[in-house]
Amino acid sequence: MKLSKRLRQIESMVTPGYAHIWDCCCDHGLLGAALLARQAAPKIHFVDILPELISQLDDKLQRFYPNTAGNWHTHCLDTAALPLAQYAGRHLIIVAGVGGELMTHFIKALHQQHPHANLDFLLCPVHQEYRLRQQLISLDFRLTQEILIKDNQRFYEVLLVSANRERSTDQKTISPLGEQIWQADSAAQESIARDYLNKTLKHYRNVQKGNTEDVRHVVEAYRAVSISRSAVTPTCHAPIRSGTWPTQ
């Protein structure tokens, strides 16, 4: 099994300098395995709440990475309960494959439990992106990078954010709708951004028609979004890996 385009993008945004990387909701463990293979951090943590998945991952890691036992650890627990205090240094917490509301729950819980920890989050929600951004803004997080991709006919926002807003002068405030994701570097990326904007507008207009929630302000905000073309290619901080489990 190879990394999907979405997971390849997430993997490419992992920069050097972290003592611990936490691959949460890790599913088959492919993302964490790719990070382990390129030694992205001294310790890669695989996290999932399902015991059977963690058991399978233990078997695979022991089988395919027998000489790196000191570089990985598996945890069968809720992402909101990561034992960050047990591990010193700078942490990157990767959360993908869940909705923005659940993602917000994880982030708020960890930030509340570890207010002074050096935490970055690499986030890829499957929906509720606007709600997630609102919560990140309320927590006063800072943005390092954001990317919009299309994979298997679905759109994904990928956000690299920091809870430590004094760590880098390169960090920006988080936009409620995004800024970098609407700045295309090619005709193909411009088309993706336009399709995503149309899809998002359609979704919130349907929500408004259903009278279940007043989202007129969200509709008006997205209607005001302008997509621009730039000659600058978005930065990728690390090479994209294939991310397959090794063959026997």
N, C-alpha and C positions, 0 to 999 in steps of 0.2 A: 504494500500500500504506500503510495507516494503522497507527499504533502499536497493538499489542494492549493489553488492560487491564493485563497484567503490565508491559509496557514503559512505559505511561503512569504507573503507580505508581512505577516506578524513577525516571522523569524528574522526577516531582513531588517527590522526596526530595532532589534536588540543590540545595544551598543556595549562596548567593553566597560569594565569598571565596577560591575556588580559582584558582591561577595556571594549572594544567594539569588537564584531565579526560581520562582514558584510557578509551575505550569498547573493552573487550577482547572477543574472540570476537564481533565486531560484526555478523557475518552481512550483512544488507542495508544496514547503516549508518543505519537509521532513527532509532535512539536518539541517536546522535551528531549526526545532521542536525537533530533537534529541539533539542538543546542548542546547536548552532551557530546555529540560527535565532534563539534567544532570547539569544544572547551570554552563555551561562552562565559562561564563563571566557575569558580572553584567548586560550587555545590549547586546541583540542579535538583529541585524538589518536585516530585510528581504527586498531585493531590486529586483525589476523587472521593466522593462519599459512598460509593458502591464497593463493598468488600471484594466482590468477584473480579472487578476491573483491576483493583490494586493487586490482587493475587496474580492475575495474568501478567501484569506489568513487572512484578517482582521476578517472575519466571523468565520473561524476555530479557530483562536487564541483566540478570545473572548469567543468562545464556550467551547474549551477544556482546556484553561489556564486562567480562569477568575481571579485567585488569583495572577497572575504574570504580570499584565498589565504594571507594572513599569519596567519590565525586557525585554520588546521587543518593537520594533518600525518597522513599515512598511514604505517603501519609493517607490513611483512610479517615477522613474527617470533613466537616463542613468548612468551606472556604472562609466563612466568617470567623472561624476559630483557629486560624493559622498561628502556630506557636512562635511568632516572630521574636519575642523576647529571649528565646533560647539561643538565638543565632545573632552574633554581632556583625555589624557591617551594613553596607548599602544593599537594599532589597529591590528587586523588580518582581511585581506580581502580575502575572498574565491571566486575564479572565476573558474567555471567548465562548461562544456557543450558547449563551443564555441571554435573556431579555434585559433591557435597561433597568427595569424595576428591581429584579433580583440582583443585578450587578451593583446597583446603588446600595442595596442592603449589605452586601459584602464590604463595599468600600467604607460606608459609614461605620460599620462595626469595627473594622480593623483600624480606622483612623481614630475612633474613640478609645479603643483599647491600647493603642500605641501612638499617642499624640506626638511623641518626640522621636519616633523612629525615622530613619532616612528611607522613605518609601517612594517608589515610582510605580505607576500602574500602566500596563499596556492592555487596552480594552477594545473588544470587538463585539458589540451587542448585535443580536439578531433582529431586534426591533426596539422601539421606545428610546430612540437616540436622543430626541429632544428632551425627554424627561431626565435621561442620564446627564446630559449637559447642564441642565438646570441645577441638578444636585451637586455636580462638580463645581459649578460657579458658587453655590451657597457655601461649600466647604473651603472656598478660596484656593482651590488647586490652580496650578499653572500648566499651560500647554507647551510641550516640546515639539510635537509633530502630529499632524493628522493627514490621513490618506483616505480617498474614496476608491473602492475597487468593485468590480463586478465579477462574480464567480458562480458558474452554474446557474445563470439567469437570476441571481439574487445580488442585491447591492449591500455593501458593508462599509461602514465608517470604522476606521481604525485610529484610535487616539492614544498617544503616549503622553501621559500627564504626571505631574509630580505633586506630592503633598508638601514637599519642602520648597517653598517658593523663593527662598533665598539662595538656592544651590547654584543657579546659573542665570546670567543676565540675558541669555538667549530665549528664555521662556517668556511666553505671552499669556495674557488673560484669555480665558476660554470663551469663545463666541457661542451664544445660544443656538446658532444654526450652523456654525462652522465658517471658516474663511478660506483656509488652504484648499479645502475639498472643492471649492468652486473656481479654483485657478488651474485651468487645464494647460498642459504642456504639449498637447497634440490634438489633432482632430478627433482621434478615437477617444481620448480622455474627455474632451469637450462633449462628445455624444453621450458618454456614460453619465457625466454630471447633469446634462440636460434631461436624460431619461429618468435619472434618480429624482431630480427636482419635480418633474411632472408626476411621478409615482407618489412622491411624498405629499404633494398638494392634493392629489386625488384622494389619498387616504384621509387627510384631515378634513377635506370637504365632506366626505362620506360620514365621518364622525360627527360633524356639525349637523348634517341632515338628520342623523339618527337622534338628535336631541338628548344624547346621553351625557354630553360634556360640552361646555362652551369653549370652543377652540378658535373663535374668530380671530383672536390676536395672533395665533400661530399661523393661520392661513394667510393673514395679511403680511406677516413677517416673511414667510416663504415666497409670497408673491413678489416681494421687493428684492429677492436675491438676484444678483447679476453674475452671470458666468463669463469669465474672462480667459483669454488665451495668453500664455506666457512663454517666453523662449527659455525659461529656466526649468531644468529638469528637477523634480522633487528629489531630495536627498535620501539615499538608502545607506544606512550606516554599516551594513554588513552584507557579505555576499549571500545570495539566495542558494540554499542547499536543496538537494533532492529529497532528503528527509525520509528515506525508506529504512525499514528495519534491515540490518545486514542479512545476506543470504548465507546459508550453511556452506 
